[in-house]
Every structure is written in structure tokens, then in C-alpha cells.
Amino acid sequence: MRNMMKRFIRGESGAVSVDWVVLTAAVVGLAGVAFLSIQTASGGVGTGVGDGLTNMEVSD
């Protein structure tokens, strides 16, 4: 039983999985922050273009 516990404590087979989970969570978090920042910045531009097109006169 003692040998099994020592092997379990020294084993590193799951360490790579934990690294990938942490790395993936960081990438998803950064992508979310970037998306929110781009969405906020482009909202005003879209509104301005929409207002400009609404007020424009079309001639034949």
C-alpha cells in the first residue's frame, strides 16, 4: 500500500492535462476580453454609419 501511494504522489501523467486546461482557460478569457473591447469600440461606428445612411438623400 505504501508503494502505491509513493507511485501515485510521484506520478506526473495528469500534469500535462492540467497544463492544457489552464492554458485553454487563459486563451478563452483573453478572447472574451478582446471580443468585448472590439464590440464596444465598433458599436459607435455602426451607429454613426447607420445614422449617416438614414439621413442621406437618394437622387435619380
Secondary structure, 3 states (H helix, E strand, C coil): CHHHHHHHHHCCCCHHHHHHHHHHHHHHHHHHHHHHHHHHHHHHHHHHHHHHHHHCCCCC
